Amino acid sequence: MNRTILQKAAAAALFVLLTAALLAAADFLLVDDVHSYSRVMLQELYADAGNIDTLFLGSSHCYRSVDPAQVDAALGTHSFNAGSSQQLPDGSYYMLKEAAAQNPLKTVYLEMFYTGYNESASANIPLACYLLADHMDWRSPNRYAYLSEMGGLAAYADLLLPARHGIASPSSMPALWKAKLTDGYTPNSYGYVTYPDSGEAYRGRGFVYTTGIPQDGFATLLNVDADAPLSDFGWEYLNKITSNKRAALKIFSILSRNTSTKSPISARKTASGSCCSRPRCPAATCTTPKTISPTSMRCGTSAPRMTGWNTGISRCTSCKARSI
């Protein structure tokens, strides 16, 4: 009897070990996190724990426009840009919780891209969640709460097997494996997140310097109802963000991205303090950006490809693709 129980326990343990080994192998072989802006950003966020007093949150409008080095030089702060591609309100909320748990935050700047705050649910854009959750500390309760609220139990399948939502191109895999085995995860080494031909370069503390002219970049993605500028989902998480009492909250919008050869602070503040009450915000808070950027450039174009300015990943198969 005891022998049978031990055999079953040993078989179960072997199954778990083999499954874990297969998942780890799939992650190593198929998933490109070496070229991930979000992975580098979170790695630096944890390394900088205890020092950050000023935090920036928001979409790619935020992380491609606000340079913490310039902010600190101007304001005497120790800032960090925790923006990510198409960061939705729940993403900003959980990044705030993650940073606030480890740092003496005094001021939080929240960039509110209007399409994100008009989404009906985070599950509509799951990649926005995975770009962060994939690289959050495995011990963090915020990671699992974020995943649960976004996709429920189904989201954990993507957590265990990230290849479900992103596989590297076969031609890039040998170089990817070499990078993972050598210097691909070396702190403060930005060679794998710098793209001179595309005019992009990760510059540290979450900031991605970007130059060039986005194709079809001057258009309106969504006509916002002035009487209901935010969805219920947007209001829910904005209220959660403003309930944080550890730091002063300032709301801003980016009306255009940095396309010059200089590196400005580039953040235009439109309001400060907590958000207004429903059903209508003051005009300053509800500014609708007129300049937005495309998901990706068409193959063969002569203009720089602004990969991931909207969804975070280029799906172009004949051009060089990368995850951010």
N, C-alpha and C positions, 0 to 999 in steps of 0.2 A: 504493500500500500504506500509506504513512505517512499519507496523507490520510484513508483509511478508518479507520485506528486513531484519528486525532484526532476524526473525526466521531462515532465510537462513544463515545469518552471524553466528548465534549461533550454527547452525548445522555444519557449516564449521569449526568453532573453536573447537567444540567437537570432530570432526573427526581428526583434527590435534593433539589434546591432547591425544586421544586414540591411534593414530598411534605412537606418541612419547613414550607413556607408554609401548606399546607392543615392540618397538625396544629396549628400555632400559631394559625391562624384558628379552628379548632374549639375549642381551649382558651380563647381569648379570648371567643368568642361563647357557649359552652355551659356552661363550668365556673365555679361560684361558689366561689372561694377567698378572696374579700374578707371574707366572713363566717365564716371558719374560725378557730376557736380554735387548732388545731394549727399553722396557718400563722403566726399571730402569735407563738405560743410559740417555734417554731423560729427565726423571724426574730430574736427577742430573745435566744435562747440563743447564736446566733452573734455577735450584737452585744456580748454580755457575756463573750466569750471571754477567758480569762486571769484572771478575777476570782472565779469561783464555787468555793467550798470545801465547800459542803454541797448535796447533790442529793437531790431527792425523785422517786421513780419509781412508777408504778402506773396504775390505771384512773381513771375519773371520780371514784371515791371519794377519790382522792388530789388531783386537780387542783381539785376543788370544795371541799376541806376544809382544805388546808394553804396558808396565806398566808405567802409568804416575808418580807414586810414585818414581820409579827408575830413570825416565827421569829427574824429578825435582831435585832429589838428586844429579845427575851428572851435570846438566846444570843450576841449579838455576832458573828454569822456573816455571810457573803454567800451566801445560799441561792438556789436556783432550783427551781421545780416543773416537771419534765419529764413529768408525767402526760399521758395522752390517753385518749379514750373507749375503753373495753373493751381497754385495753392488755394484751396477752398476755405471757407470760414472755419470748418472743423479742424483743418490742418493747422491754421493759425492758432486756434485755441490749444491744441495739444502741443504745438511747439512752444507756446507761451508757458504751459504747465511744465514742460520738460526743462526749459531754461530757468524758470522761476524756482524750481526745486533745488537748483545748484548754484544760483548766483544772486547777489544783492541788487536786484533790478530797481532802478529809480525811475526810468522812463521807457515806455514802449511806444514805438511808432507803428501803426497799423495801416498798410496800404490796402485799399478796398477796390479791387478791380471789379467793375460793375457786373460782368457776366457771372463771376463766381458767387456774388451775393444775390443773384437771381436764380441760381440753381435750385431745384426742388429737393434734391437729395445728393449726398456725397457719392452714393452708389452709381450715379450717372457718369462719373468720371473716376473710376477706381484707380487709374494710374496715378492720379494726384496723391492718393493715399499711399500707394506702394512705393513711390519715389522717396517717401519719408520713412514709412514703417519698415521697409526692407533694411534700413541702416540705423534704426534706433537701437539703443542698448537693449539686449535681450532680457535684461533684468528689470527694465522699466515697465511699470503698470500702465503708463500712458500708451505705450506701443499696442498693447492688447486691447485696451479700451477703445483706442482709435480704430483698430481693425474691426472690432465687434460692432461699433456704431456704423461703420461704413458698409460692411458686407455680411455681418453675422458670422456663423460658423464657416460659411463658404470661403471667407477671406483667409482663413487659416490654411486652406489648401495652397493658396499662393504664397503664404509665409513659409510653408515647408518646402515648396517647390517654386521658387521665383521664376524658373524657366517658363512657367505657365503664362506669364505676362511679359516676357521679354527674352528672346534668344539672340545671341550674337550671330553675325553672318559667318557662314562656314569659312570663307576666305580669311577672316580676321582671327580665327580661333588659335592657330599656332602662336601668333604674336601675343595674343591675350594670355595663353597659358604661360608663356615665358615671363610676361610681366607679373603675373600672379606669383610665380616662383622666385622672382627677384625683387625688383624695387617698386612694384605696382602700388603698394600700400604704404610706402615710406612717408612719414609725416613731413609736411612743409615742402614736398617735392611735387611740383605742378606740371611736370612734363607731359603727363598723360591727360591733363585737362587744359591744355593750351593748343590752339589751332590757328597758327599764323595765317594760313591760306584763307580761313573763314573770318578772320578779324575777331576772334574770341580768345580770351585768356582768363583763367581763374587767378585772382590776385590775392586771395586770402580772406579769412573771416567771412566767407559766404559771398563775396563780391565777384561777379564775372564781368570783366571789362569787354565791351562790345563795340565794334565799329561797323559801318556799312549802311546800305539803304535796303530796308526790307521790301520785298516784292509784294505788291497789292496791300501795302501797309496802312493806307489811309481809307478806312471804311468803318462802318458801324456794324458791330456784331449783333447788337441787340437794342431794340427801341425800348427804353425804360419808361414805365408808367410813372409819371411824376407823383401820383397819388399813392402809389405802392412801389417805391423804388427798390425795396428788398423783398425777397421771398420769405415765407415762414421759416425756412431752413436758414436763410441769411440772418434773420432777426434772432433766431434761437441762439446761434453761436456768437453773434455780436453781443448779445446780452451776457452770455457766459464770459466772453473776453473782458467786457467792461466791469464784470463783478470782481475781477482781480483787484485787490486792495493794496498789493505790495508796491505798485508802481503807477505813476501818472501815465495816462493813455492819450496819445495824440494821433489823430486820424489824418491821412493825407492821400492824394492820388497823384500818379505819374501821368502827365499829359503827353509826354513823348520820351523816348529812350535816348540815351547818350549815343549819338552817331558822329561825334567829332573826334579829333585826335587828342583832346584833353580829357581829363578825368574829373568832372565836377561832382559835387555832392548830389545834385540832380533831383533832390526830393522837394516837391512843392507841397508845403503844408496847407491844408484847407480848413482844418478845424482842430481844436484841442479839447481835452477833457473827455468825459464819457459820452457815449452816443445819445442822440436825442430820443424821444419817445415816439412810439407809433401814433398815428399812421403816416406822418409826413416829417421829413427832416428839413432843417434849414438848407437853403440852396448851396451853401458852401460845402456842407457835408456830402451832398448828393451830386457833386460834379460828375458828369459823364465824360470819361476820356474819349477824345476824338481820334487819337492816334493809336492804332493797335498793330500787331504784327502777325504774320502768317504762321501756320504750323510748320511749314518747311518750304524750301525753294524748289522749283522744278529742276530736274536733272539737265545739265548742259547749260544752265544759265550763267552769264558772265558776272552777275552780282554775287556778293558773298551769301552763302546759305545760312540763314539765321535758324539753325536747327533747334527745335524744341522751344521756340518762344511762346508757344501756346500749349501744346500737349505734353512737351517734355521729351519726345522721342521722334526722330525722323523715320518714316516708313519707306523712304526711297531706297529701292533695292540696288540700283545701278550706281549710286553715289556712295561716298564714304558716310556711313551712319554711325551715330554714337548715342549713348543714353545719357541723360542728365536729370 
